[in-house]
Amino acid sequence: MSNRVVIGRRTSASNDRGLMISGLDTSSGSGTSASPYARANVLSVNAQNKGNAVHNFDSGEHVGGGFHVFHYAQGSLNKNTNTNVTHNWGKDNECATADRPLFALRWSYASDISSGVATKCYKPMDYTGELQIEEDEEDGQDEENFQAVEGVDVQHVNNNTINIDNLMLGDNGADNSHNGHTIYWALVVFYEDDWNGGRSI
């Protein structure tokens, strides 16, 4: 049986001390009741005697090193399209139906990409601008409405899936000078439960 919980030193050669609780070893079993995943061994270390097993909690890493990555993905989205990213956090961690993972999404315009690397990136947001031109009795001009929509929305679909929506619709006027944008996105899903109300951190 794997060592699941350690309080104190991870190993006799380790300098780190704290509380360590193992996560699920998804390379074992198939995640079903007949063949469940095993727990990872928290005593497993790398060449620097730092823990390299999957953890549900590691007090040293949480205090000094941030969150543990469960899943990551990247891609591009044309204007006014969306995609579902299946990460299987709920399935692999045997979570309750209402549970959701903490996540971070960043996106960039094509002009922000240089040699395959994003030089700028943005958090999810949306913006709508409207311009109204009312009828003028003297020249008989009819009322015209222009609306420009910008932004990217991201939300949980369930505990295994996140939806990313490219809201870059462009404007809907007769003189369409803004045709929308393709975006390039990157998503990181963490082992931690979502404490941010379903929003990207």
C-alpha positions, 0 to 999 in steps of 0.5 A, a space after each residue: 500500500 502506498 504511503 498516503 499521508 505524511 506529517 513531518 519530513 517526506 523522507 529522511 533525506 528531505 529538508 521539507 517538512 509539513 503535511 502531505 496528502 496523496 492524490 490519485 495515481 491515474 496511471 493505475 486502474 481505469 477509474 471504475 468501481 471494479 478497477 479504481 485508481 490507486 493513491 499516489 505515494 507521497 514519499 516519491 521524490 525527484 533528484 532534489 528530494 522534492 515531492 513528485 507524486 500527485 498530491 491532494 495537499 502539500 503544505 510546503 507547496 501551497 505556502 511557497 509554490 502555488 497550486 498543483 496542475 491537474 490538466 492543461 490545454 491550448 488552442 484557437 477559436 474563430 470569432 463567435 465560436 466556442 469549444 468544450 475542454 474535457 479535463 475529467 477532474 471530477 471523474 478522476 478525483 471521484 468528486 461530487 456532482 456539484 464540485 468544480 476545479 479551480 482554473 486559469 484561462 488566458 487568451 491573446 490576439 493573433 497580433 500578440 503571437 510572435 514566433 509561436 510565443 504570446 507576448 501579451 495575454 488577457 483574462 476572460 472579459 467581455 465588452 459591448 459598445 453601441 452607437 445610435 444615429 437617430 433620424 434627422 427630419 431635415 435630411 431624412 436619415 433613418 435611425 441606425 444602430 451599430 454594436 461591437 462585441 469584444 471578449 472571451 467568456 469561460 465557464 464550467 459545464 460540469 465537474 469534467 468540462 469547461 466551455 470557452 466562448 469567443 465573443 469577438 463578433 465585430 460590428 453589425 453596421 453597414 460599414 463593417 470595419 471590424 470583422 471580429 477576431 480569432 483568439 489563441 487560448 491556454 487553459 490550466 486546471 488545478 487539483 484544488 477545488 474552485 473557491 473563485 465562484 466559477 471564474 478564472 484566477 
